Amino acid sequence: MKLLKILLFIVISTFCTIYAQENKRIYLEGDIVKIPVDLINDWPFIDGEINGVKGRWMFDTGNSRAFSVHSKKAVGVESKVVGSGFVASGQKYEVLEYPLIEQVKVGTNEYKALTNIKGNNFDFLEQISPTVIGQIGFDFFRGYDMKIDYLRNELTFYKQKENTENWKDIKKHKNYITSLPYFTRKLDNHPMIKIKNKGTDLLVTFDTAGGKGTFIIEDSYFEKLKKEGDIENFNEEPGSFYNWSNIKINDRLTVNLYGMEKEDSSPAHKPLEITEKNTLTLDHAFLSEYITIWDTKNKVIHVLEKK
């Protein structure tokens, strides 16, 4: 479990405006696109390749870019240093820009002559999967809504259309639970909602590449939840991982989360303009228990039973 602490990270370079951006292109084709996903130690991966080098992309909605390539796997490709970033455990790395990458594959989707693609050394992700070739982020499904279904190990993307709403009848779905309108602050790839649990306000964020999930809460609130039995140790030996039960998201959804990591602070909060003292990030512990549909056009996450 200590591995989770080492590998939780935030690409701070995402927030810097000095970088040339990738082409604002649409990477998916068709009204509905399905892509198989494998879960490795709570992290989602998609098969792919870079210039014929086969491996796996980590699927990370917390990364705004369509692609961030592992510099070790972009063999013989010209690059230049355009900035720096760091992982949560403190290691720094150079951010590279690749003016041209000839070929990239994501599942069966193949792309030619990609320009201005960013990358860096992803050695720290090799502890999860030694075959990692980089990350796929939020812009990969630009112009599409997304369904995450870990029961079927599948991501499904639905094209957004000007005069059609994809989810106008979602409440009639037999597995429908609730809809969560969300807001964003600095970046569209970081959905946020506000809830009140046991009389305390919480800022809740969503991510696909942060392990089981994390929380940062005030000591008095933490002790109250422990005393009431809502929070208990995840492992037999006390540590930084906890089970947190009976979290009321809204009147239709109360969740139980397992293996959540309690943190003292997060390097992501400042660049994301998060100032709240009590925060909760919903990741694998939540996403694996439900089917979620991310309607990025209308900024709503629909939650369905996992069936």
C-alpha positions as CSV (number, residue, x, y, z in Angstrom):
1,M,0.0,0.0,0.0
2,K,2.9,2.4,0.5
3,L,3.3,2.2,-3.3
4,L,0.2,4.3,-3.7
5,K,1.7,7.2,-1.7
6,I,4.8,7.2,-3.9
7,L,2.9,7.2,-7.1
8,L,0.2,9.7,-6.6
9,F,1.2,12.7,-8.7
10,I,0.1,15.9,-10.4
11,V,1.7,17.2,-13.6
12,I,2.2,20.8,-12.6
13,S,3.3,21.7,-16.2
14,T,-0.3,21.3,-17.2
15,F,-1.1,24.7,-15.7
16,C,1.8,26.7,-17.2
17,T,0.8,28.9,-20.2
18,I,4.3,29.1,-21.7
19,Y,4.0,25.8,-23.5
20,A,2.9,25.4,-27.1
21,Q,-0.3,23.4,-27.0
22,E,-1.2,20.2,-28.9
23,N,-3.3,20.6,-32.0
24,K,-6.9,21.0,-30.8
25,R,-8.1,18.0,-32.8
26,I,-10.7,15.4,-32.4
27,Y,-9.1,12.0,-31.8
28,L,-12.2,9.7,-31.8
29,E,-14.3,8.8,-34.8
30,G,-17.9,7.7,-34.9
31,D,-21.0,8.3,-32.7
32,I,-20.0,5.6,-30.2
33,V,-16.5,4.4,-29.5
34,K,-15.6,1.6,-27.2
35,I,-12.1,1.1,-25.8
36,P,-11.1,-1.9,-23.6
37,V,-9.4,-0.9,-20.3
38,D,-7.3,-3.1,-18.0
39,L,-7.1,-2.3,-14.2
40,I,-3.7,-2.8,-12.6
41,N,-3.4,-2.0,-8.9
42,D,-6.4,0.3,-9.1
43,W,-5.1,2.2,-12.1
44,P,-6.7,2.0,-15.6
45,F,-4.6,1.2,-18.6
46,I,-5.2,1.0,-22.4
47,D,-3.1,-1.0,-24.8
48,G,-1.2,1.1,-27.4
49,E,2.1,2.0,-29.0
50,I,4.4,4.8,-30.0
51,N,6.2,4.5,-33.3
52,G,5.9,0.7,-33.1
53,V,6.9,0.4,-29.4
54,K,4.1,-1.5,-27.8
55,G,2.9,-0.9,-24.2
56,R,0.1,0.6,-22.1
57,W,-1.3,4.1,-21.7
58,M,-2.4,5.0,-18.2
59,F,-5.9,6.7,-18.5
60,D,-5.7,9.8,-16.4
61,T,-8.5,12.4,-16.5
62,G,-6.4,14.5,-14.2
63,N,-4.1,15.1,-17.1
64,S,-5.6,17.7,-19.4
65,R,-3.6,16.7,-22.5
66,A,-4.7,14.0,-25.0
67,F,-1.2,12.4,-24.9
68,S,1.8,12.6,-22.5
69,V,4.4,10.2,-23.7
70,H,7.0,8.3,-21.6
71,S,10.3,9.8,-22.8
72,K,12.1,6.4,-22.5
73,K,9.6,4.9,-25.0
74,A,9.8,7.7,-27.6
75,V,13.0,6.2,-29.0
76,G,14.8,8.3,-31.5
77,V,12.2,11.1,-31.6
78,E,13.5,14.7,-31.5
79,S,12.4,16.7,-28.4
80,K,13.1,19.9,-26.5
81,V,12.7,20.8,-22.9
82,V,9.8,23.3,-22.3
83,G,9.3,23.1,-18.5
84,S,9.3,21.0,-15.4
85,G,6.9,19.1,-13.1
86,F,7.0,16.9,-10.0
87,V,5.3,14.0,-8.4
88,A,3.7,14.1,-5.1
89,S,6.6,12.4,-3.4
90,G,8.8,15.3,-4.5
91,Q,10.8,14.0,-7.5
92,K,11.2,16.6,-10.3
93,Y,11.3,15.9,-14.0
94,E,11.8,17.8,-17.2
95,V,8.7,18.3,-19.4
96,L,9.6,17.7,-23.1
97,E,7.8,18.7,-26.3
98,Y,7.9,16.5,-29.4
99,P,7.4,18.5,-32.6
100,L,6.5,15.4,-34.5
101,I,5.6,11.8,-33.5
102,E,5.0,9.7,-36.6
103,Q,2.6,7.1,-35.2
104,V,0.6,6.5,-32.0
105,K,-2.0,3.8,-31.3
106,V,-4.7,3.7,-28.6
107,G,-6.4,0.3,-28.7
108,T,-7.3,-0.1,-32.3
109,N,-7.3,3.6,-33.0
110,E,-4.2,4.8,-34.9
111,Y,-2.9,8.3,-35.4
112,K,-0.3,9.6,-37.8
113,A,2.0,12.6,-37.6
114,L,1.0,14.0,-34.2
115,T,2.6,17.4,-33.5
116,N,3.6,19.3,-30.4
117,I,3.0,16.3,-28.1
118,K,4.3,16.7,-24.5
119,G,6.1,14.0,-22.5
120,N,8.4,13.3,-19.6
121,N,10.1,10.5,-17.8
122,F,7.4,8.2,-16.3
123,D,9.8,5.9,-14.5
124,F,7.6,6.3,-11.4
125,L,4.7,4.7,-13.2
126,E,6.8,1.7,-14.1
127,Q,6.3,0.5,-10.6
128,I,2.6,-0.1,-11.5
129,S,3.2,-1.4,-15.0
130,P,6.7,-1.8,-16.5
131,T,5.1,-1.5,-20.0
132,V,3.7,2.0,-19.5
133,I,4.3,4.2,-22.6
134,G,2.7,7.4,-21.2
135,Q,-0.7,8.8,-20.3
136,I,-3.9,9.5,-22.1
137,G,-5.8,12.5,-20.7
138,F,-9.0,14.5,-20.9
139,D,-8.4,16.0,-24.3
140,F,-8.3,12.6,-25.9
141,F,-12.1,12.5,-25.7
142,R,-12.7,16.1,-26.6
143,G,-16.1,16.5,-28.1
144,Y,-17.4,13.2,-26.5
145,D,-19.1,12.2,-23.3
146,M,-17.6,9.2,-21.5
147,K,-18.9,6.1,-19.7
148,I,-16.6,4.3,-17.2
149,D,-17.6,0.7,-16.7
150,Y,-15.0,-1.2,-14.7
151,L,-17.4,-4.2,-14.4
152,R,-16.9,-4.8,-18.2
153,N,-13.4,-3.3,-18.3
154,E,-14.6,-0.8,-20.9
155,L,-14.6,2.9,-21.7
156,T,-17.3,4.1,-24.0
157,F,-17.3,7.5,-25.7
158,Y,-20.4,9.2,-27.1
159,K,-20.2,12.0,-29.6
160,Q,-21.7,15.3,-28.5
161,K,-24.1,16.7,-31.1
162,E,-25.3,20.3,-31.4
163,N,-29.0,19.7,-31.4
164,T,-29.2,16.4,-29.5
165,E,-28.8,15.6,-25.8
166,N,-27.2,12.2,-25.2
167,W,-28.7,11.8,-21.7
168,K,-32.1,13.4,-21.8
169,D,-33.8,10.1,-20.9
170,I,-31.1,8.9,-18.4
171,K,-33.5,9.0,-15.5
172,K,-35.6,6.3,-17.1
173,H,-32.6,3.9,-17.2
174,K,-33.4,0.9,-15.0
175,N,-30.0,1.2,-13.3
176,Y,-30.2,5.0,-12.7
177,I,-29.3,6.3,-9.3
178,T,-28.6,10.0,-9.5
179,S,-27.1,12.9,-11.5
180,L,-24.4,15.1,-10.1
181,P,-24.0,18.5,-11.7
182,Y,-20.4,19.6,-11.3
183,F,-18.4,22.7,-11.7
184,T,-14.8,23.4,-12.5
185,R,-12.4,26.2,-11.5
186,K,-9.2,26.5,-13.4
187,L,-9.3,23.4,-15.6
188,D,-12.2,21.6,-17.2
189,N,-10.7,18.2,-16.6
190,H,-11.2,18.5,-12.8
191,P,-14.9,18.0,-12.0
192,M,-15.9,19.3,-8.5
193,I,-19.1,19.1,-6.4
194,K,-19.9,20.3,-2.9
195,I,-21.6,18.1,-0.4
196,K,-22.4,18.3,3.3
197,N,-21.7,15.1,5.3
198,K,-22.4,14.9,9.0
199,G,-22.8,18.6,9.2
200,T,-19.4,19.4,7.5
201,D,-18.9,20.8,4.1
202,L,-16.7,18.8,1.7
203,L,-15.3,19.7,-1.7
204,V,-15.4,16.5,-3.8
205,T,-13.3,16.0,-6.9
206,F,-13.2,13.2,-9.5
207,D,-10.1,11.5,-11.0
208,T,-9.2,8.2,-12.7
209,A,-5.5,7.9,-11.8
210,G,-5.1,8.5,-8.1
211,G,-5.3,5.0,-6.8
212,K,-8.3,4.2,-4.6
213,G,-8.8,7.9,-3.7
214,T,-7.7,10.4,-1.1
215,F,-9.0,12.8,1.5
216,I,-7.8,15.8,3.5
217,I,-9.9,16.8,6.4
218,E,-9.6,18.7,9.7
219,D,-8.5,16.8,12.7
220,S,-11.7,17.5,14.7
221,Y,-13.8,16.2,11.8
222,F,-11.6,13.1,11.4
223,E,-11.8,12.3,15.1
224,K,-15.6,12.7,15.1
225,L,-15.9,10.3,12.2
226,K,-13.6,7.8,13.9
227,K,-15.6,8.0,17.2
228,E,-18.9,7.5,15.3
229,G,-17.5,4.5,13.5
230,D,-17.6,5.9,10.0
231,I,-13.8,5.9,9.6
232,E,-11.7,2.9,10.5
233,N,-8.3,1.5,9.6
234,F,-8.0,-0.2,6.2
235,N,-5.2,-2.4,7.3
236,E,-4.8,-4.3,10.6
237,E,-1.8,-2.2,11.5
238,P,-2.7,1.5,11.8
239,G,-1.4,3.6,8.9
240,S,-2.6,6.3,6.5
241,F,-5.3,4.2,4.7
242,Y,-8.8,4.1,5.9
243,N,-12.3,2.9,5.1
244,W,-14.9,5.7,5.2
245,S,-18.5,4.7,5.3
246,N,-21.8,6.5,5.0
247,I,-20.7,9.5,3.0
248,K,-23.9,11.2,1.9
249,I,-23.3,12.6,-1.6
250,N,-27.0,13.6,-2.0
251,D,-30.4,12.3,-1.0
252,R,-30.2,9.5,-3.6
253,L,-26.5,8.4,-3.1
254,T,-24.6,7.4,0.0
255,V,-21.3,5.7,-0.6
256,N,-18.8,3.5,1.3
257,L,-15.2,3.9,0.3
258,Y,-12.4,1.5,1.1
259,G,-8.6,2.0,1.2
260,M,-8.8,5.8,1.0
261,E,-5.5,7.6,1.8
262,K,-5.6,10.4,4.4
263,E,-3.2,13.1,3.3
264,D,-2.0,16.2,5.2
265,S,-1.8,18.4,2.0
266,S,-1.8,18.1,-1.8
267,P,0.4,19.9,-4.3
268,A,-2.6,19.9,-6.7
269,H,-4.7,22.2,-4.5
270,K,-3.0,25.5,-5.2
271,P,-2.9,25.2,-9.1
272,L,-6.5,23.9,-9.0
273,E,-7.6,26.9,-6.8
274,I,-8.8,24.6,-4.0
275,T,-8.9,26.4,-0.7
276,E,-11.4,24.2,1.2
277,K,-10.1,22.6,4.4
278,N,-12.1,19.4,3.9
279,T,-11.7,17.6,0.5
280,L,-12.3,14.2,-0.9
281,T,-11.1,12.8,-4.2
282,L,-13.3,10.0,-5.7
283,D,-11.2,7.6,-7.7
284,H,-11.1,3.8,-8.0
285,A,-12.9,3.0,-4.7
286,F,-15.9,5.0,-6.0
287,L,-15.6,4.3,-9.8
288,S,-15.3,0.6,-9.3
289,E,-18.6,0.4,-7.4
290,Y,-20.7,2.2,-10.0
291,I,-21.0,2.9,-13.7
292,T,-20.5,6.6,-14.2
293,I,-21.3,8.7,-17.3
294,W,-19.4,12.0,-17.6
295,D,-21.5,14.4,-19.6
296,T,-18.8,17.0,-20.2
297,K,-21.0,19.1,-22.5
298,N,-23.4,19.9,-19.7
299,K,-21.0,19.3,-16.8
300,V,-23.0,16.4,-15.1
301,I,-21.8,13.0,-13.9
302,H,-24.6,10.4,-14.0
303,V,-24.3,7.5,-11.6
304,L,-25.8,4.1,-12.3
305,E,-25.8,0.8,-10.5
306,K,-23.0,-1.6,-11.5
307,K,-25.0,-4.3,-13.3
